[in-house]
Amino acid sequence: MTGIPAIGAALAVIGASYGIGKIGSAAMDAIARQPEAAKNIQMSMIIAAALVEGVALFGVVVALLQS
């Protein structure tokens, strides 16, 4: 059963990369529509990406501690 934690860690990383990609895509769309709000959008994007990355790191640590 040593492969199960690795699969869990991989799923956490895949989910985080998908989430960060969606955040980036939505931010680029929003900046294209409202260029004057770019600084606010970028700051919100960075905060959201950091939160997603934190949850993914937590998921990887928990998955790897199960081995």
N, CA, C and O atoms as a Maestro MAE file, in Angstrom:
{
 s_m_m2io_version
 :::
 2.0.0
}

f_m_ct {
 s_m_title
 :::
 protein
 m_atom[268] {
  # First column is atom index #
  i_m_mmod_type
  r_m_x_coord
  r_m_y_coord
  r_m_z_coord
  i_m_residue_number
  s_m_chain_name
  s_m_pdb_residue_name
  s_m_pdb_atom_name
  i_m_atomic_number
  :::
  1 25 0.810 -1.202 0.000 1 A "MET " " N  " 7
  2 3 0.000 0.000 0.000 1 A "MET " " CA " 6
  3 2 0.850 1.262 0.000 1 A "MET " " C  " 6
  4 15 0.385 2.317 0.432 1 A "MET " " O  " 8
  5 25 2.061 1.176 -0.466 2 A "THR " " N  " 7
  6 3 2.922 2.355 -0.468 2 A "THR " " CA " 6
  7 2 2.604 3.296 -1.626 2 A "THR " " C  " 6
  8 15 3.034 4.449 -1.602 2 A "THR " " O  " 8
  9 25 1.877 2.852 -2.622 3 A "GLY " " N  " 7
  10 3 1.575 3.702 -3.764 3 A "GLY " " CA " 6
  11 2 0.372 4.610 -3.552 3 A "GLY " " C  " 6
  12 15 0.219 5.608 -4.257 3 A "GLY " " O  " 8
  13 25 -0.476 4.280 -2.600 4 A "ILE " " N  " 7
  14 3 -1.691 5.063 -2.358 4 A "ILE " " CA " 6
  15 2 -1.382 6.495 -1.907 4 A "ILE " " C  " 6
  16 15 -1.998 7.424 -2.428 4 A "ILE " " O  " 8
  17 25 -0.454 6.718 -0.958 5 A "PRO " " N  " 7
  18 3 -0.138 8.107 -0.593 5 A "PRO " " CA " 6
  19 2 0.435 8.920 -1.757 5 A "PRO " " C  " 6
  20 15 0.181 10.119 -1.869 5 A "PRO " " O  " 8
  21 25 1.200 8.265 -2.611 6 A "ALA " " N  " 7
  22 3 1.753 8.969 -3.774 6 A "ALA " " CA " 6
  23 2 0.641 9.389 -4.728 6 A "ALA " " C  " 6
  24 15 0.704 10.463 -5.325 6 A "ALA " " O  " 8
  25 25 -0.363 8.553 -4.870 7 A "ILE " " N  " 7
  26 3 -1.502 8.910 -5.714 7 A "ILE " " CA " 6
  27 2 -2.259 10.078 -5.099 7 A "ILE " " C  " 6
  28 15 -2.696 10.979 -5.815 7 A "ILE " " O  " 8
  29 25 -2.419 10.071 -3.782 8 A "GLY " " N  " 7
  30 3 -3.076 11.186 -3.103 8 A "GLY " " CA " 6
  31 2 -2.314 12.483 -3.275 8 A "GLY " " C  " 6
  32 15 -2.912 13.531 -3.518 8 A "GLY " " O  " 8
  33 25 -0.993 12.419 -3.151 9 A "ALA " " N  " 7
  34 3 -0.167 13.614 -3.342 9 A "ALA " " CA " 6
  35 2 -0.263 14.108 -4.778 9 A "ALA " " C  " 6
  36 15 -0.327 15.314 -5.019 9 A "ALA " " O  " 8
  37 25 -0.273 13.191 -5.724 10 A "ALA " " N  " 7
  38 3 -0.382 13.580 -7.126 10 A "ALA " " CA " 6
  39 2 -1.727 14.234 -7.416 10 A "ALA " " C  " 6
  40 15 -1.796 15.206 -8.168 10 A "ALA " " O  " 8
  41 25 -2.784 13.712 -6.830 11 A "LEU " " N  " 7
  42 3 -4.100 14.311 -7.025 11 A "LEU " " CA " 6
  43 2 -4.164 15.717 -6.429 11 A "LEU " " C  " 6
  44 15 -4.792 16.608 -7.002 11 A "LEU " " O  " 8
  45 25 -3.518 15.917 -5.286 12 A "ALA " " N  " 7
  46 3 -3.484 17.253 -4.682 12 A "ALA " " CA " 6
  47 2 -2.754 18.230 -5.586 12 A "ALA " " C  " 6
  48 15 -3.191 19.369 -5.752 12 A "ALA " " O  " 8
  49 25 -1.656 17.799 -6.167 13 A "VAL " " N  " 7
  50 3 -0.886 18.670 -7.057 13 A "VAL " " CA " 6
  51 2 -1.661 18.957 -8.346 13 A "VAL " " C  " 6
  52 15 -1.658 20.087 -8.834 13 A "VAL " " O  " 8
  53 25 -2.311 17.956 -8.888 14 A "ILE " " N  " 7
  54 3 -3.096 18.149 -10.109 14 A "ILE " " CA " 6
  55 2 -4.258 19.109 -9.845 14 A "ILE " " C  " 6
  56 15 -4.540 19.985 -10.662 14 A "ILE " " O  " 8
  57 25 -4.926 18.944 -8.714 15 A "GLY " " N  " 7
  58 3 -6.027 19.843 -8.369 15 A "GLY " " CA " 6
  59 2 -5.559 21.272 -8.184 15 A "GLY " " C  " 6
  60 15 -6.229 22.210 -8.616 15 A "GLY " " O  " 8
  61 25 -4.414 21.444 -7.545 16 A "ALA " " N  " 7
  62 3 -3.877 22.787 -7.336 16 A "ALA " " CA " 6
  63 2 -3.481 23.436 -8.663 16 A "ALA " " C  " 6
  64 15 -3.742 24.619 -8.883 16 A "ALA " " O  " 8
  65 25 -2.864 22.671 -9.528 17 A "SER " " N  " 7
  66 3 -2.466 23.247 -10.813 17 A "SER " " CA " 6
  67 2 -3.684 23.632 -11.648 17 A "SER " " C  " 6
  68 15 -3.664 24.647 -12.344 17 A "SER " " O  " 8
  69 25 -4.727 22.840 -11.582 18 A "TYR " " N  " 7
  70 3 -5.959 23.186 -12.289 18 A "TYR " " CA " 6
  71 2 -6.576 24.456 -11.701 18 A "TYR " " C  " 6
  72 15 -7.009 25.341 -12.439 18 A "TYR " " O  " 8
  73 25 -6.613 24.538 -10.375 19 A "GLY " " N  " 7
  74 3 -7.187 25.705 -9.717 19 A "GLY " " CA " 6
  75 2 -6.417 26.978 -10.011 19 A "GLY " " C  " 6
  76 15 -7.018 28.018 -10.276 19 A "GLY " " O  " 8
  77 25 -5.104 26.910 -9.967 20 A "ILE " " N  " 7
  78 3 -4.281 28.084 -10.250 20 A "ILE " " CA " 6
  79 2 -4.410 28.482 -11.722 20 A "ILE " " C  " 6
  80 15 -4.397 29.669 -12.048 20 A "ILE " " O  " 8
  81 25 -4.532 27.511 -12.593 21 A "GLY " " N  " 7
  82 3 -4.749 27.813 -14.008 21 A "GLY " " CA " 6
  83 2 -6.072 28.529 -14.239 21 A "GLY " " C  " 6
  84 15 -6.144 29.465 -15.036 21 A "GLY " " O  " 8
  85 25 -7.123 28.092 -13.543 22 A "LYS " " N  " 7
  86 3 -8.421 28.757 -13.655 22 A "LYS " " CA " 6
  87 2 -8.353 30.175 -13.101 22 A "LYS " " C  " 6
  88 15 -8.942 31.092 -13.673 22 A "LYS " " O  " 8
  89 25 -7.641 30.362 -11.991 23 A "ILE " " N  " 7
  90 3 -7.493 31.697 -11.410 23 A "ILE " " CA " 6
  91 2 -6.775 32.615 -12.393 23 A "ILE " " C  " 6
  92 15 -7.206 33.746 -12.615 23 A "ILE " " O  " 8
  93 25 -5.692 32.137 -12.976 24 A "GLY " " N  " 7
  94 3 -4.939 32.935 -13.939 24 A "GLY " " CA " 6
  95 2 -5.757 33.272 -15.170 24 A "GLY " " C  " 6
  96 15 -5.705 34.396 -15.670 24 A "GLY " " O  " 8
  97 25 -6.506 32.308 -15.656 25 A "SER " " N  " 7
  98 3 -7.336 32.532 -16.829 25 A "SER " " CA " 6
  99 2 -8.413 33.581 -16.557 25 A "SER " " C  " 6
  100 15 -8.641 34.474 -17.373 25 A "SER " " O  " 8
  101 25 -9.066 33.466 -15.414 26 A "ALA " " N  " 7
  102 3 -10.110 34.433 -15.069 26 A "ALA " " CA " 6
  103 2 -9.517 35.823 -14.855 26 A "ALA " " C  " 6
  104 15 -10.134 36.826 -15.215 26 A "ALA " " O  " 8
  105 25 -8.330 35.882 -14.272 27 A "ALA " " N  " 7
  106 3 -7.685 37.181 -14.049 27 A "ALA " " CA " 6
  107 2 -7.319 37.831 -15.383 27 A "ALA " " C  " 6
  108 15 -7.505 39.037 -15.545 27 A "ALA " " O  " 8
  109 25 -6.813 37.073 -16.321 28 A "MET " " N  " 7
  110 3 -6.469 37.641 -17.623 28 A "MET " " CA " 6
  111 2 -7.715 38.131 -18.354 28 A "MET " " C  " 6
  112 15 -7.682 39.178 -19.001 28 A "MET " " O  " 8
  113 25 -8.808 37.386 -18.255 29 A "ASP " " N  " 7
  114 3 -10.062 37.838 -18.859 29 A "ASP " " CA " 6
  115 2 -10.537 39.138 -18.219 29 A "ASP " " C  " 6
  116 15 -10.975 40.057 -18.912 29 A "ASP " " O  " 8
  117 25 -10.446 39.209 -16.890 30 A "ALA " " N  " 7
  118 3 -10.900 40.411 -16.189 30 A "ALA " " CA " 6
  119 2 -10.025 41.616 -16.524 30 A "ALA " " C  " 6
  120 15 -10.534 42.725 -16.686 30 A "ALA " " O  " 8
  121 25 -8.718 41.408 -16.630 31 A "ILE " " N  " 7
  122 3 -7.816 42.510 -16.976 31 A "ILE " " CA " 6
  123 2 -8.062 42.965 -18.410 31 A "ILE " " C  " 6
  124 15 -7.966 44.156 -18.706 31 A "ILE " " O  " 8
  125 25 -8.375 42.038 -19.294 32 A "ALA " " N  " 7
  126 3 -8.663 42.405 -20.682 32 A "ALA " " CA " 6
  127 2 -9.936 43.248 -20.770 32 A "ALA " " C  " 6
  128 15 -10.044 44.140 -21.611 32 A "ALA " " O  " 8
  129 25 -10.893 42.956 -19.896 33 A "ARG " " N  " 7
  130 3 -12.136 43.723 -19.916 33 A "ARG " " CA " 6
  131 2 -12.001 45.071 -19.226 33 A "ARG " " C  " 6
  132 15 -12.609 46.054 -19.649 33 A "ARG " " O  " 8
  133 25 -11.192 45.118 -18.148 34 A "GLN " " N  " 7
  134 3 -11.033 46.346 -17.371 34 A "GLN " " CA " 6
  135 2 -9.560 46.574 -17.054 34 A "GLN " " C  " 6
  136 15 -9.120 46.267 -15.946 34 A "GLN " " O  " 8
  137 25 -8.795 47.101 -17.990 35 A "PRO " " N  " 7
  138 3 -7.361 47.280 -17.773 35 A "PRO " " CA " 6
  139 2 -7.019 48.219 -16.615 35 A "PRO " " C  " 6
  140 15 -5.957 48.086 -16.007 35 A "PRO " " O  " 8
  141 25 -7.899 49.155 -16.307 36 A "GLU " " N  " 7
  142 3 -7.600 50.090 -15.218 36 A "GLU " " CA " 6
  143 2 -7.658 49.427 -13.844 36 A "GLU " " C  " 6
  144 15 -7.144 49.986 -12.875 36 A "GLU " " O  " 8
  145 25 -8.260 48.271 -13.740 37 A "ALA " " N  " 7
  146 3 -8.355 47.552 -12.470 37 A "ALA " " CA " 6
  147 2 -7.300 46.451 -12.363 37 A "ALA " " C  " 6
  148 15 -7.431 45.552 -11.534 37 A "ALA " " O  " 8
  149 25 -6.263 46.511 -13.186 38 A "ALA " " N  " 7
  150 3 -5.282 45.427 -13.248 38 A "ALA " " CA " 6
  151 2 -4.579 45.197 -11.915 38 A "ALA " " C  " 6
  152 15 -4.377 44.047 -11.527 38 A "ALA " " O  " 8
  153 25 -4.200 46.257 -11.204 39 A "LYS " " N  " 7
  154 3 -3.489 46.074 -9.930 39 A "LYS " " CA " 6
  155 2 -4.345 45.348 -8.906 39 A "LYS " " C  " 6
  156 15 -3.865 44.444 -8.222 39 A "LYS " " O  " 8
  157 25 -5.609 45.737 -8.795 40 A "ASN " " N  " 7
  158 3 -6.502 45.070 -7.845 40 A "ASN " " CA " 6
  159 2 -6.734 43.610 -8.222 40 A "ASN " " C  " 6
  160 15 -6.772 42.734 -7.358 40 A "ASN " " O  " 8
  161 25 -6.886 43.359 -9.511 41 A "ILE " " N  " 7
  162 3 -7.121 41.994 -9.976 41 A "ILE " " CA " 6
  163 2 -5.888 41.131 -9.730 41 A "ILE " " C  " 6
  164 15 -6.006 39.988 -9.291 41 A "ILE " " O  " 8
  165 25 -4.704 41.678 -10.012 42 A "GLN " " N  " 7
  166 3 -3.479 40.914 -9.794 42 A "GLN " " CA " 6
  167 2 -3.288 40.577 -8.317 42 A "GLN " " C  " 6
  168 15 -2.884 39.464 -7.982 42 A "GLN " " O  " 8
  169 25 -3.575 41.527 -7.441 43 A "MET " " N  " 7
  170 3 -3.414 41.264 -6.017 43 A "MET " " CA " 6
  171 2 -4.382 40.176 -5.553 43 A "MET " " C  " 6
  172 15 -4.004 39.285 -4.792 43 A "MET " " O  " 8
  173 25 -5.614 40.253 -6.007 44 A "SER " " N  " 7
  174 3 -6.596 39.225 -5.650 44 A "SER " " CA " 6
  175 2 -6.186 37.867 -6.207 44 A "SER " " C  " 6
  176 15 -6.370 36.840 -5.554 44 A "SER " " O  " 8
  177 25 -5.627 37.865 -7.424 45 A "MET " " N  " 7
  178 3 -5.196 36.619 -8.043 45 A "MET " " CA " 6
  179 2 -4.056 35.989 -7.239 45 A "MET " " C  " 6
  180 15 -4.047 34.778 -7.017 45 A "MET " " O  " 8
  181 25 -3.107 36.802 -6.808 46 A "ILE " " N  " 7
  182 3 -1.968 36.280 -6.052 46 A "ILE " " CA " 6
  183 2 -2.424 35.702 -4.720 46 A "ILE " " C  " 6
  184 15 -1.956 34.640 -4.309 46 A "ILE " " O  " 8
  185 25 -3.333 36.392 -4.046 47 A "ILE " " N  " 7
  186 3 -3.842 35.890 -2.766 47 A "ILE " " CA " 6
  187 2 -4.585 34.570 -2.955 47 A "ILE " " C  " 6
  188 15 -4.385 33.627 -2.190 47 A "ILE " " O  " 8
  189 25 -5.435 34.506 -3.967 48 A "ALA " " N  " 7
  190 3 -6.190 33.272 -4.223 48 A "ALA " " CA " 6
  191 2 -5.258 32.126 -4.603 48 A "ALA " " C  " 6
  192 15 -5.457 30.995 -4.160 48 A "ALA " " O  " 8
  193 25 -4.248 32.405 -5.418 49 A "ALA " " N  " 7
  194 3 -3.304 31.356 -5.812 49 A "ALA " " CA " 6
  195 2 -2.507 30.861 -4.605 49 A "ALA " " C  " 6
  196 15 -2.218 29.669 -4.499 49 A "ALA " " O  " 8
  197 25 -2.153 31.767 -3.700 50 A "ALA " " N  " 7
  198 3 -1.421 31.362 -2.498 50 A "ALA " " CA " 6
  199 2 -2.283 30.475 -1.608 50 A "ALA " " C  " 6
  200 15 -1.787 29.509 -1.028 50 A "ALA " " O  " 8
  201 25 -3.559 30.793 -1.499 51 A "LEU " " N  " 7
  202 3 -4.455 29.961 -0.696 51 A "LEU " " CA " 6
  203 2 -4.614 28.562 -1.305 51 A "LEU " " C  " 6
  204 15 -4.604 27.560 -0.590 51 A "LEU " " O  " 8
  205 25 -4.759 28.509 -2.621 52 A "VAL " " N  " 7
  206 3 -4.878 27.208 -3.296 52 A "VAL " " CA " 6
  207 2 -3.593 26.415 -3.110 52 A "VAL " " C  " 6
  208 15 -3.636 25.214 -2.845 52 A "VAL " " O  " 8
  209 25 -2.458 27.076 -3.246 53 A "GLU " " N  " 7
  210 3 -1.171 26.398 -3.098 53 A "GLU " " CA " 6
  211 2 -0.978 25.888 -1.667 53 A "GLU " " C  " 6
  212 15 -0.430 24.806 -1.460 53 A "GLU " " O  " 8
  213 25 -1.423 26.659 -0.695 54 A "GLY " " N  " 7
  214 3 -1.333 26.231 0.697 54 A "GLY " " CA " 6
  215 2 -2.151 24.981 0.966 54 A "GLY " " C  " 6
  216 15 -1.691 24.066 1.648 54 A "GLY " " O  " 8
  217 25 -3.356 24.942 0.435 55 A "VAL " " N  " 7
  218 3 -4.201 23.758 0.608 55 A "VAL " " CA " 6
  219 2 -3.573 22.555 -0.087 55 A "VAL " " C  " 6
  220 15 -3.617 21.446 0.445 55 A "VAL " " O  " 8
  221 25 -2.991 22.757 -1.261 56 A "ALA " " N  " 7
  222 3 -2.341 21.662 -1.982 56 A "ALA " " CA " 6
  223 2 -1.136 21.145 -1.210 56 A "ALA " " C  " 6
  224 15 -0.917 19.936 -1.133 56 A "ALA " " O  " 8
  225 25 -0.356 22.055 -0.638 57 A "LEU " " N  " 7
  226 3 0.795 21.628 0.149 57 A "LEU " " CA " 6
  227 2 0.351 20.825 1.361 57 A "LEU " " C  " 6
  228 15 0.963 19.812 1.699 57 A "LEU " " O  " 8
  229 25 -0.713 21.278 2.013 58 A "PHE " " N  " 7
  230 3 -1.262 20.535 3.139 58 A "PHE " " CA " 6
  231 2 -1.701 19.140 2.705 58 A "PHE " " C  " 6
  232 15 -1.445 18.161 3.407 58 A "PHE " " O  " 8
  233 25 -2.369 19.043 1.541 59 A "GLY " " N  " 7
  234 3 -2.793 17.752 1.032 59 A "GLY " " CA " 6
  235 2 -1.625 16.823 0.723 59 A "GLY " " C  " 6
  236 15 -1.695 15.623 0.987 59 A "GLY " " O  " 8
  237 25 -0.555 17.378 0.165 60 A "VAL " " N  " 7
  238 3 0.630 16.561 -0.142 60 A "VAL " " CA " 6
  239 2 1.274 16.059 1.147 60 A "VAL " " C  " 6
  240 15 1.663 14.894 1.235 60 A "VAL " " O  " 8
  241 25 1.387 16.924 2.137 61 A "VAL " " N  " 7
  242 3 2.000 16.526 3.407 61 A "VAL " " CA " 6
  243 2 1.174 15.446 4.080 61 A "VAL " " C  " 6
  244 15 1.730 14.458 4.559 61 A "VAL " " O  " 8
  245 25 -0.129 15.611 4.126 62 A "VAL " " N  " 7
  246 3 -0.982 14.609 4.741 62 A "VAL " " CA " 6
  247 2 -0.897 13.286 3.992 62 A "VAL " " C  " 6
  248 15 -0.842 12.225 4.615 62 A "VAL " " O  " 8
  249 25 -0.885 13.335 2.672 63 A "ALA " " N  " 7
  250 3 -0.799 12.107 1.883 63 A "ALA " " CA " 6
  251 2 0.531 11.400 2.108 63 A "ALA " " C  " 6
  252 15 0.572 10.175 2.223 63 A "ALA " " O  " 8
  253 25 1.622 12.165 2.170 64 A "LEU " " N  " 7
  254 3 2.934 11.541 2.345 64 A "LEU " " CA " 6
  255 2 3.148 11.054 3.766 64 A "LEU " " C  " 6
  256 15 3.929 10.127 3.976 64 A "LEU " " O  " 8
  257 25 2.484 11.643 4.746 65 A "LEU " " N  " 7
  258 3 2.597 11.165 6.120 65 A "LEU " " CA " 6
  259 2 1.883 9.829 6.324 65 A "LEU " " C  " 6
  260 15 2.127 9.137 7.313 65 A "LEU " " O  " 8
  261 25 1.012 9.473 5.400 66 A "GLN " " N  " 7
  262 3 0.297 8.211 5.509 66 A "GLN " " CA " 6
  263 2 1.157 6.999 5.132 66 A "GLN " " C  " 6
  264 15 0.768 5.856 5.373 66 A "GLN " " O  " 8
  265 25 2.301 7.251 4.553 67 A "SER " " N  " 7
  266 3 3.147 6.114 4.130 67 A "SER " " CA " 6
  267 2 3.971 5.573 5.266 67 A "SER " " C  " 6
  268 15 4.731 4.623 5.079 67 A "SER " " O  " 8
  :::
 }
 m_bond[267] {
  # First column is bond index #
  i_m_from
  i_m_to
  i_m_order
  :::
  1 1 2 1
  2 2 3 1
  3 3 4 2
  4 3 5 1
  5 5 6 1
  6 6 7 1
  7 7 8 2
  8 7 9 1
  9 9 10 1
  10 10 11 1
  11 11 12 2
  12 11 13 1
  13 13 14 1
  14 14 15 1
  15 15 16 2
  16 15 17 1
  17 17 18 1
  18 18 19 1
  19 19 20 2
  20 19 21 1
  21 21 22 1
  22 22 23 1
  23 23 24 2
  24 23 25 1
  25 25 26 1
  26 26 27 1
  27 27 28 2
  28 27 29 1
  29 29 30 1
  30 30 31 1
  31 31 32 2
  32 31 33 1
  33 33 34 1
  34 34 35 1
  35 35 36 2
  36 35 37 1
  37 37 38 1
  38 38 39 1
  39 39 40 2
  40 39 41 1
  41 41 42 1
  42 42 43 1
  43 43 44 2
  44 43 45 1
  45 45 46 1
  46 46 47 1
  47 47 48 2
  48 47 49 1
  49 49 50 1
  50 50 51 1
  51 51 52 2
  52 51 53 1
  53 53 54 1
  54 54 55 1
  55 55 56 2
  56 55 57 1
  57 57 58 1
  58 58 59 1
  59 59 60 2
  60 59 61 1
  61 61 62 1
  62 62 63 1
  63 63 64 2
  64 63 65 1
  65 65 66 1
  66 66 67 1
  67 67 68 2
  68 67 69 1
  69 69 70 1
  70 70 71 1
  71 71 72 2
  72 71 73 1
  73 73 74 1
  74 74 75 1
  75 75 76 2
  76 75 77 1
  77 77 78 1
  78 78 79 1
  79 79 80 2
  80 79 81 1
  81 81 82 1
  82 82 83 1
  83 83 84 2
  84 83 85 1
  85 85 86 1
  86 86 87 1
  87 87 88 2
  88 87 89 1
  89 89 90 1
  90 90 91 1
  91 91 92 2
  92 91 93 1
  93 93 94 1
  94 94 95 1
  95 95 96 2
  96 95 97 1
  97 97 98 1
  98 98 99 1
  99 99 100 2
  100 99 101 1
  101 101 102 1
  102 102 103 1
  103 103 104 2
  104 103 105 1
  105 105 106 1
  106 106 107 1
  107 107 108 2
  108 107 109 1
  109 109 110 1
  110 110 111 1
  111 111 112 2
  112 111 113 1
  113 113 114 1
  114 114 115 1
  115 115 116 2
  116 115 117 1
  117 117 118 1
  118 118 119 1
  119 119 120 2
  120 119 121 1
  121 121 122 1
  122 122 123 1
  123 123 124 2
  124 123 125 1
  125 125 126 1
  126 126 127 1
  127 127 128 2
  128 127 129 1
  129 129 130 1
  130 130 131 1
  131 131 132 2
  132 131 133 1
  133 133 134 1
  134 134 135 1
  135 135 136 2
  136 135 137 1
  137 137 138 1
  138 138 139 1
  139 139 140 2
  140 139 141 1
  141 141 142 1
  142 142 143 1
  143 143 144 2
  144 143 145 1
  145 145 146 1
  146 146 147 1
  147 147 148 2
  148 147 149 1
  149 149 150 1
  150 150 151 1
  151 151 152 2
  152 151 153 1
  153 153 154 1
  154 154 155 1
  155 155 156 2
  156 155 157 1
  157 157 158 1
  158 158 159 1
  159 159 160 2
  160 159 161 1
  161 161 162 1
  162 162 163 1
  163 163 164 2
  164 163 165 1
  165 165 166 1
  166 166 167 1
  167 167 168 2
  168 167 169 1
  169 169 170 1
  170 170 171 1
  171 171 172 2
  172 171 173 1
  173 173 174 1
  174 174 175 1
  175 175 176 2
  176 175 177 1
  177 177 178 1
  178 178 179 1
  179 179 180 2
  180 179 181 1
  181 181 182 1
  182 182 183 1
  183 183 184 2
  184 183 185 1
  185 185 186 1
  186 186 187 1
  187 187 188 2
  188 187 189 1
  189 189 190 1
  190 190 191 1
  191 191 192 2
  192 191 193 1
  193 193 194 1
  194 194 195 1
  195 195 196 2
  196 195 197 1
  197 197 198 1
  198 198 199 1
  199 199 200 2
  200 199 201 1
  201 201 202 1
  202 202 203 1
  203 203 204 2
  204 203 205 1
  205 205 206 1
  206 206 207 1
  207 207 208 2
  208 207 209 1
  209 209 210 1
  210 210 211 1
  211 211 212 2
  212 211 213 1
  213 213 214 1
  214 214 215 1
  215 215 216 2
  216 215 217 1
  217 217 218 1
  218 218 219 1
  219 219 220 2
  220 219 221 1
  221 221 222 1
  222 222 223 1
  223 223 224 2
  224 223 225 1
  225 225 226 1
  226 226 227 1
  227 227 228 2
  228 227 229 1
  229 229 230 1
  230 230 231 1
  231 231 232 2
  232 231 233 1
  233 233 234 1
  234 234 235 1
  235 235 236 2
  236 235 237 1
  237 237 238 1
  238 238 239 1
  239 239 240 2
  240 239 241 1
  241 241 242 1
  242 242 243 1
  243 243 244 2
  244 243 245 1
  245 245 246 1
  246 246 247 1
  247 247 248 2
  248 247 249 1
  249 249 250 1
  250 250 251 1
  251 251 252 2
  252 251 253 1
  253 253 254 1
  254 254 255 1
  255 255 256 2
  256 255 257 1
  257 257 258 1
  258 258 259 1
  259 259 260 2
  260 259 261 1
  261 261 262 1
  262 262 263 1
  263 263 264 2
  264 263 265 1
  265 265 266 1
  266 266 267 1
  267 267 268 2
  :::
 }
}
